[in-house]
């Protein structure tokens, strides 16, 4: 059995894995934080929705990440790179927006 994964794949994954996982964590944390706000405000319905999103969105993002990582083609590598870049641009925008709209929870 020969290994079709080379140094190029290792380097791509090494430099993109950390930013990708950062994006997954921020996505999860954003919705988990919203769920906690809903819990304090006694909004059980929105708490459950946000808890579901806190789990499902990062899992879905990671599934796409894994799929593109395993295909090992030029197309999958380019999709992977675009995904990580777009994900992080959206995450940075989300962080700015959440920080701007942040209020004290009492």
DRENDO-147498 format. One record per residue (C-alpha): x, y, z. Coordinates in nm, 3 decimals, decimal comma. Layout:
N
xx yy zz
X Y Z
...
% end
This chain:
106
xx yy zz
0,000 0,000 0,000
0,152 0,331 -0,104
0,087 0,664 0,060
-0,047 0,927 -0,180
-0,020 1,211 0,068
0,297 1,412 0,044
0,477 1,704 0,199
0,262 1,952 0,007
-0,054 1,820 0,170
0,113 1,825 0,512
0,224 2,187 0,471
-0,119 2,298 0,346
-0,290 2,134 0,642
-0,030 2,260 0,891
-0,086 2,624 0,795
-0,462 2,603 0,750
-0,570 2,369 1,030
-0,523 2,622 1,310
-0,723 2,902 1,141
-0,996 2,655 1,044
-1,031 2,519 1,397
-1,026 2,875 1,531
-1,327 2,946 1,311
-1,509 2,636 1,433
-1,448 2,736 1,796
-1,568 3,093 1,746
-1,880 2,970 1,570
-1,955 2,732 1,856
-1,880 2,994 2,121
-2,100 3,257 1,957
-2,408 3,038 1,957
-2,332 2,894 2,300
-2,304 3,248 2,435
-2,636 3,338 2,277
-2,791 3,030 2,436
-2,664 3,143 2,777
-2,821 3,487 2,722
-3,151 3,322 2,629
-3,125 3,105 2,941
-3,083 3,410 3,165
-3,376 3,579 2,990
-3,588 3,264 3,035
-3,633 3,209 2,661
-3,613 2,831 2,648
-3,711 2,801 2,282
-3,431 3,024 2,154
-3,191 2,867 2,403
-3,254 2,524 2,246
-3,218 2,664 1,892
-2,888 2,833 1,977
-2,758 2,522 2,155
-2,846 2,318 1,846
-2,667 2,566 1,621
-2,367 2,570 1,857
-2,331 2,200 1,787
-2,454 2,154 1,429
-2,276 2,442 1,255
-1,922 2,362 1,374
-1,979 1,991 1,312
-2,097 2,066 0,957
-1,805 2,299 0,899
-1,563 2,035 1,025
-1,724 1,771 0,802
-1,659 1,991 0,499
-1,306 2,052 0,626
-1,245 1,677 0,661
-1,396 1,597 0,322
-1,177 1,844 0,138
-0,872 1,732 0,334
-0,926 1,367 0,244
-0,992 1,410 -0,128
-0,636 1,528 -0,192
-0,695 1,690 -0,529
-0,617 2,038 -0,656
-0,987 2,123 -0,653
-1,034 2,005 -0,294
-0,725 2,193 -0,179
-0,851 2,511 -0,344
-1,198 2,459 -0,194
-1,034 2,403 0,144
-0,828 2,721 0,114
-1,130 2,926 0,003
-1,337 2,779 0,286
-1,079 2,871 0,550
-1,033 3,225 0,414
-1,409 3,292 0,382
-1,474 3,134 0,722
-1,218 3,355 0,893
-1,335 3,673 0,720
-1,690 3,599 0,835
-1,567 3,511 1,185
-1,375 3,838 1,224
-1,683 4,031 1,109
-1,896 3,836 1,355
-1,656 3,908 1,642
-1,664 4,282 1,565
-2,044 4,282 1,546
-2,089 4,079 1,865
-1,845 4,306 2,051
-2,027 4,617 1,928
-2,366 4,480 2,038
-2,242 4,332 2,368
-2,442 4,428 2,675
-2,438 4,338 3,041
-2,651 4,033 3,123
-2,834 4,077 3,449
% end
